Amino acid sequence: MLTHIFWCGGTGPEDSMDAEQPDISSTDDAGVVDFKAAPIRARRIKFSYPQGSMNRHYVSDDLIMSHVVSMLSSVFPEGEDFFIRSVKYYKDEIANATLRAQVDGFIGQEATHGREHREINEHLQEMGYPTRINDRLTKRALAMIYRHAPHKFSLAMTAGLEHYTATLASLLLTNTEARALLTSDEVRGLLLWHAYEEVEHKAVAFDVYRTIGGSEALRIGTMRGIHITFLGLVTVSTLASMLTDRATYNPARLLRSVAAMRTNPWINRDVLRELGTYTRRGFHPSDNPTDYLLKTWRSELFGDQGILTDNLVGGRQRRSDRC
């Protein structure tokens, strides 16, 4: 399904989009948001996971990383729903037509992300990863925050967590070693698509927060809390997941996976440095340039010979018609 299939010429299924996609927004010296006309739309896409298509430890046969990726995936559906609610709550307060259109695209993309991660999470549950219970716990925690905390805090959380996902997405799209760890074609395709769209809409929640008058103090303070809780929750959920895996009790297997963490491309100073830029006063997501990633990966993923062309709804038929 995700293998790179070469086919006859013609325009790709997404060539109607402008190849030049500028940053979603930027700020001038006075801190005023300048929205640029960068189209954001949800792609109609579908992934499948045939029985037996994924190895038990599908991230380069690495014990720890397979559980880390599984636990991260397990929080995405409820996390995406939380992001949608937090941004949508303020939609009526947005006067700028460009930002309103970007919010619509953001909501569509995040809804699709949630749907596709629910699909793979069910497959991971069948493989032995406790994704369902982590999904339920995430739902309860985020529902409590949304119900009891100020809505502006939920939006600040969304903007901060979007910086996390955009940073990890940029790493996946720029680092060949990080992509090489994803030895499952199905998982690699899913995460490349997710990463592309996270980069594409990385500033939307932030711009909504700025537009409704969110303060720098709340934004920065919320992110500092996220830094502490995110790592802790990922660590706890990963350890809990690993305790259900018989391979964890194999000393040689466990020690090999622990040793591999020292050279893991997902853990490096560049990632920490980029995450840290968010707590700088006056920061905007466009301060970390990613235009070139969208220009490069658009054709790689969705173009004439795009590795995800067949996953786009109608993509295979359009390709056959052109041939």
VMD Tcl script that draws the C-alpha trace (Angstrom):
set ca {
  {0.00 0.00 0.00}
  {2.78 2.40 0.89}
  {5.48 1.17 -1.43}
  {6.87 3.77 -3.81}
  {5.22 2.90 -7.13}
  {6.45 4.59 -10.31}
  {3.82 5.47 -12.84}
  {3.26 7.35 -16.06}
  {3.57 11.11 -16.34}
  {1.05 13.86 -15.77}
  {0.18 16.12 -12.88}
  {-0.11 14.68 -9.39}
  {-3.30 14.64 -7.33}
  {-2.26 17.76 -5.43}
  {-0.78 19.83 -8.26}
  {-3.72 22.22 -8.13}
  {-2.20 23.63 -4.94}
  {0.24 26.48 -5.27}
  {3.78 25.07 -5.18}
  {5.00 28.16 -3.34}
  {3.58 27.97 0.18}
  {4.73 30.84 2.38}
  {4.81 30.79 6.12}
  {1.32 30.73 7.58}
  {1.96 33.96 9.42}
  {4.63 36.19 10.84}
  {4.98 39.08 13.24}
  {6.31 42.54 12.66}
  {8.50 44.47 15.07}
  {5.44 45.61 17.00}
  {4.30 42.04 17.53}
  {1.31 42.38 15.17}
  {0.40 39.16 13.40}
  {0.65 39.38 9.61}
  {-1.45 36.58 8.13}
  {-0.37 35.36 4.73}
  {-2.59 33.46 2.34}
  {-1.25 29.96 2.94}
  {-3.98 27.42 2.14}
  {-4.50 24.70 4.72}
  {-6.87 21.91 3.86}
  {-7.58 18.41 5.08}
  {-6.48 15.68 2.70}
  {-8.85 12.78 2.16}
  {-6.47 9.96 2.98}
  {-6.69 6.41 4.30}
  {-4.14 3.98 5.70}
  {-4.55 0.26 6.25}
  {-2.73 -2.30 8.40}
  {-3.25 -5.82 7.06}
  {-2.91 -8.62 9.59}
  {0.74 -9.54 10.02}
  {2.02 -6.49 8.13}
  {3.85 -5.11 11.18}
  {6.48 -6.75 13.36}
  {5.83 -6.78 17.13}
  {8.61 -4.23 17.63}
  {8.01 -2.25 14.48}
  {10.41 0.63 15.13}
  {13.64 -0.88 13.83}
  {13.04 -3.91 16.10}
  {13.80 -1.62 19.05}
  {11.95 -2.51 22.25}
  {11.82 0.92 23.92}
  {11.17 3.02 20.81}
  {8.33 0.75 19.68}
  {6.59 1.36 23.00}
  {7.35 5.11 22.92}
  {5.82 5.54 19.46}
  {2.82 3.40 20.42}
  {2.12 5.42 23.54}
  {2.49 8.71 21.66}
  {0.06 7.44 19.03}
  {-2.39 6.40 21.74}
  {-2.79 10.00 22.98}
  {-3.23 11.58 19.55}
  {-6.97 10.95 18.99}
  {-8.11 12.59 22.24}
  {-5.35 15.17 21.99}
  {-6.48 16.19 18.51}
  {-10.09 16.46 19.73}
  {-8.92 18.71 22.57}
  {-7.02 20.91 20.11}
  {-10.09 21.22 17.89}
  {-12.37 22.21 20.78}
  {-9.86 24.72 22.15}
  {-9.40 26.50 18.81}
  {-13.02 26.24 17.66}
  {-14.25 27.86 20.89}
  {-12.75 31.19 19.76}
  {-13.56 30.99 16.05}
  {-16.35 33.55 16.25}
  {-13.91 36.09 17.71}
  {-11.64 35.90 14.67}
  {-12.27 38.77 12.25}
  {-9.42 38.03 9.86}
  {-10.76 35.99 6.92}
  {-7.41 34.32 6.23}
  {-7.02 33.09 9.79}
  {-10.64 31.87 9.87}
  {-9.99 29.83 6.73}
  {-6.82 28.44 8.29}
  {-8.79 27.45 11.40}
  {-11.19 25.49 9.19}
  {-8.23 23.72 7.59}
  {-6.66 23.08 10.99}
  {-9.88 21.50 12.29}
  {-10.20 19.30 9.22}
  {-6.60 18.13 9.40}
  {-6.69 17.41 13.13}
  {-9.96 15.48 12.80}
  {-8.39 13.31 10.11}
  {-5.28 12.77 12.24}
  {-7.46 11.58 15.11}
  {-9.38 9.18 12.87}
  {-6.27 7.62 11.35}
  {-4.52 7.25 14.71}
  {-7.61 5.53 16.14}
  {-7.27 3.05 13.29}
  {-3.62 2.24 13.97}
  {-4.17 2.28 17.74}
  {-6.68 -0.54 17.38}
  {-4.09 -2.48 15.41}
  {-1.45 -1.77 18.06}
  {-3.84 -2.94 20.77}
  {-4.23 -6.24 18.93}
  {-0.44 -6.48 18.79}
  {-0.24 -6.18 22.57}
  {0.27 -2.45 23.20}
  {-2.14 -0.98 25.82}
  {-3.36 1.86 23.61}
  {-7.02 1.69 24.69}
  {-6.42 2.34 28.37}
  {-4.00 5.17 27.59}
  {-6.62 6.65 25.27}
  {-9.24 6.52 28.04}
  {-6.91 8.10 30.58}
  {-6.02 10.86 28.13}
  {-9.70 11.53 27.43}
  {-10.50 11.88 31.14}
  {-7.54 14.16 31.86}
  {-8.17 16.50 28.92}
  {-11.93 16.59 29.57}
  {-11.21 17.69 33.15}
  {-8.88 20.44 31.96}
  {-11.33 21.70 29.35}
  {-14.23 21.61 31.78}
  {-12.58 23.28 34.77}
  {-9.72 25.44 33.49}
  {-10.19 28.77 31.67}
  {-10.66 28.27 27.92}
  {-7.71 30.54 27.29}
  {-5.53 28.08 29.21}
  {-6.75 25.21 27.00}
  {-5.82 27.28 23.95}
  {-2.40 28.06 25.45}
  {-1.90 24.33 26.00}
  {-2.89 23.65 22.40}
  {-0.47 26.25 21.04}
  {2.36 24.84 23.18}
  {1.70 21.22 22.28}
  {1.46 22.17 18.61}
  {5.02 23.47 18.95}
  {6.03 20.04 20.28}
  {4.40 18.20 17.40}
  {5.79 20.62 14.81}
  {9.30 20.25 16.25}
  {9.14 16.44 16.15}
  {7.56 16.61 12.70}
  {10.40 18.79 11.41}
  {12.91 16.31 12.79}
  {11.22 13.42 10.98}
  {11.19 15.34 7.70}
  {14.82 16.48 7.94}
  {16.63 13.57 9.59}
  {17.18 10.45 7.51}
  {18.26 8.46 10.57}
  {14.98 9.26 12.33}
  {13.03 8.06 9.29}
  {15.20 4.96 9.01}
  {14.04 3.83 12.46}
  {10.49 3.54 11.09}
  {11.03 0.24 9.31}
  {7.30 -0.39 8.94}
  {6.09 1.08 5.63}
  {2.61 1.57 7.07}
  {3.77 3.47 10.15}
  {6.34 5.51 8.23}
  {3.71 6.62 5.72}
  {1.24 7.57 8.44}
  {3.80 9.59 10.39}
  {5.21 11.34 7.31}
  {1.72 12.51 6.34}
  {0.98 13.56 9.93}
  {4.32 15.35 10.17}
  {3.76 17.26 6.91}
  {0.41 18.58 8.05}
  {1.69 19.46 11.52}
  {4.34 21.64 9.89}
  {1.71 23.06 7.54}
  {-0.59 24.28 10.33}
  {1.99 24.81 13.07}
  {1.11 28.48 13.69}
  {-2.70 28.35 13.58}
  {-3.45 27.73 17.28}
  {-0.69 30.21 18.20}
  {-2.19 32.89 15.96}
  {-5.65 32.32 17.39}
  {-4.18 32.69 20.89}
  {-2.55 35.98 19.91}
  {-5.72 37.20 18.19}
  {-7.95 36.67 21.25}
  {-5.48 38.53 23.47}
  {-3.63 35.70 25.14}
  {-0.80 36.97 27.33}
  {2.89 36.14 27.02}
  {2.98 35.20 30.71}
  {0.28 32.55 30.32}
  {1.75 31.25 27.07}
  {5.26 30.88 28.47}
  {4.15 29.57 31.87}
  {1.92 26.97 30.24}
  {4.77 25.76 28.04}
  {7.09 25.42 31.02}
  {4.48 23.19 32.64}
  {4.21 21.17 29.43}
  {7.97 20.64 29.39}
  {7.75 19.00 32.81}
  {4.59 16.96 32.34}
  {5.11 15.82 28.74}
  {8.37 13.99 29.39}
  {7.00 12.55 32.62}
  {3.80 11.23 31.06}
  {5.60 9.74 28.07}
  {8.09 8.03 30.40}
  {5.41 6.62 32.73}
  {3.15 5.39 29.94}
  {6.08 3.83 28.09}
  {7.27 1.98 31.21}
  {3.72 0.78 31.92}
  {3.43 -0.46 28.35}
  {6.79 -2.21 28.48}
  {5.78 -4.10 31.63}
  {3.15 -5.88 29.54}
  {5.76 -7.02 27.00}
  {7.63 -10.30 27.61}
  {10.65 -8.97 25.71}
  {11.20 -6.43 28.50}
  {12.19 -9.28 30.82}
  {14.92 -10.45 28.47}
  {18.04 -8.73 29.92}
  {20.02 -8.81 26.67}
  {17.13 -7.37 24.68}
  {16.43 -4.64 27.22}
  {20.07 -3.59 27.61}
  {20.53 -3.44 23.84}
  {17.56 -1.10 23.57}
  {18.78 1.08 26.45}
  {22.23 1.34 24.85}
  {20.67 2.39 21.54}
  {19.07 5.40 23.24}
  {22.48 7.09 23.45}
  {22.61 7.47 19.66}
  {18.89 7.85 19.10}
  {18.31 10.63 16.52}
  {15.07 11.65 18.26}
  {17.01 12.72 21.34}
  {19.45 15.49 20.47}
  {20.37 19.06 21.36}
  {18.78 20.56 18.25}
  {15.37 19.24 19.29}
  {15.78 20.60 22.82}
  {17.00 23.93 21.47}
  {14.02 24.32 19.15}
  {11.56 23.34 21.86}
  {13.17 25.94 24.09}
  {12.64 28.77 21.61}
  {8.93 28.81 22.49}
  {9.51 30.35 25.92}
  {11.30 33.36 24.45}
  {9.23 36.55 24.69}
  {8.05 37.67 21.28}
  {8.42 34.17 19.82}
  {6.35 33.15 16.80}
  {6.34 29.68 15.14}
  {7.51 31.23 11.86}
  {10.79 32.09 13.64}
  {11.74 28.45 12.97}
  {11.68 28.29 9.13}
  {9.99 25.22 7.63}
  {8.81 26.45 4.21}
  {11.48 24.40 2.50}
  {10.13 21.20 4.10}
  {6.67 21.77 2.64}
  {8.11 22.50 -0.80}
  {10.32 19.41 -0.75}
  {7.96 16.88 0.78}
  {4.81 17.93 -1.05}
  {5.97 16.25 -4.25}
  {7.69 13.41 -2.37}
  {4.45 12.48 -0.62}
  {1.65 13.55 -2.94}
  {3.17 14.28 -6.35}
  {3.50 12.26 -9.55}
  {5.40 9.45 -7.88}
  {4.43 10.33 -4.32}
  {4.74 7.55 -1.80}
  {1.27 8.36 -0.45}
  {-0.53 8.97 -3.74}
  {-2.39 5.65 -3.50}
  {-3.48 6.49 0.05}
  {-5.27 9.65 -1.09}
  {-8.94 8.96 -1.68}
  {-9.27 8.72 -5.45}
  {-5.51 8.98 -5.92}
  {-5.09 5.54 -7.46}
  {-7.98 6.07 -9.88}
  {-6.64 9.47 -10.99}
  {-3.25 7.88 -11.56}
  {-4.79 5.08 -13.67}
  {-6.76 7.61 -15.71}
  {-3.59 9.51 -16.56}
  {-1.84 6.31 -17.59}
}
mol new
graphics top color blue
foreach p $ca { graphics top sphere $p radius 0.5 }
foreach p [lrange $ca 0 end-1] q [lrange $ca 1 end] { graphics top cylinder $p $q radius 0.2 }
display resetview
